């Protein structure tokens, strides 16, 4: 696994937590992760880390990329 990673701010009620995800060669991204976008992250466990398998991104405008 390399040094690549991304972070997502997760909001629950009024609390916002930043979750960091390491990325490996098996991580597939659909769409472009950008500020304000909405993302769904499917992970697999690798020890104490959650490694993204699939990242689906929808622009903040709500328009689908497909």
N, C-alpha and C positions, 0 to 999 in steps of 0.2 A: 504494500500500500504506500502511495506517495504522500506528498504534503498537501495535495489538493483538498479543499473543503469549501463548504458554503454554510451560511447561517440563515435562519428564518426566525423572524419575530412572531411569536405565537401569542395571541390575545385571548384571554379568558376573563370575562366580565371586564373589569377595569385594569387588570394586571396584564403586563406584557413581559414575556420571558423570551430570551434569545436562545435558540437551540442550534448547536453547531453539528454539522454532519461531515465526516470524512468521506471522500469520494475515491472509488477504485475503478479499475478498468471495466468492471461489470455494471457500473451505474449507467442507466439510460435516462436521458432527459428529453422530454417532449415540451417544446416551447422554450422561451427565453426568460430566465429568471431575472427580474428587474425590480427596482424599488416600487412598492405598491401593488405588485402582482400577487395573485393568490396561488398557492402551491399545495399539492397533495404529494406526500412523500411516503413511499412504501419501502420498508426496511427489512433487513435480515440482521440477526445478532451475530457478532463476532467477538466473543469474550465479553468485555464490559462496554463495547461500542455498538451503536446501531449504524449499519452501513446501508445507505440508500441503494435500492435495486432499481427503482423507477421514481422519477420526479416528473409530475405533470403540472404544468404552469398555465394559468389563465391570466391574461392581462387584466389590470385593474378596471378597465372599461367594461369587463364582463363579456366581451365578444370572444367567441371561440376561435382558436387558431385553425380549425378544421372546416 
